[in-house]
């Protein structure tokens, strides 16, 4: 075993699968952040801390920015 040079046949990296996995991860982080902020704003609007108009305006703007730029 110690004399084994470790030249085993290792398959090539599956870059297409890595790209798919990273894209999924990035989308989950992106939309998870948006959903978390919307829930926080919704809680503020429901308790009267912020107005409903502000909640709607920020939510629409945030979703539009994410869809357009990310």
N, C-alpha and C positions, 0 to 999 in steps of 0.2 A: 504494500500500500504506500509506503513512503517513497518508493521509486516511481510511482504513477505520476506522469507529467501533467495530468489533468487536462488532456486534450480530448475531451468528450465532445460528441456532436451536440451542439447547442443550437436550437432553432433561432432563426433571425428574429429581431424585434418586430413585433406587429405594430407598426407605427399608426396604421389606420385605426386600430382598436384603441391605442393610447390617445389619439386625437378625439375619438368619440367619447372616451371616458372623461377627458379633460373638459370637453364642451358640456357634457352633462353636469359635471361638478360646478363649472362656472355659471351655468344657467340656474342651478339650484341655489347657489350662493346669491346670485343677483336677485332672483325672484323671492327668495327667502328674506332678504333684506327689505325688499319692497313690502312684502306682506307684514313683516314685523313693524315697520314704520306705519303702515295703514292701521294696524291693530292699535298701536299706541295713540295715533291721532283719533281713532274712533273712540277709544276710552276717554280721551280728553273731551271730545265733543259730547259724549253721552253724559259725562258728569258736569258739563257746563263750563269747564275750564277754558275751552276754546270754542269758537262759534262753528256751527255746521257749515257755513259758507267757506270758512277757512279750511275746514277738513276736506270739503269737496274740491276746492281749488288746488290745494297742495297735493291731494291724491291724484287728480287728473294730470297736473303738471308733472308729477314724479313718474307716473306711468308713461306719459308721452316722451319724456326725456330718456327713460330707460329703453323704450321701444326704438326710438330714433337713433340714439348714439351707442347703445350697447347691444 
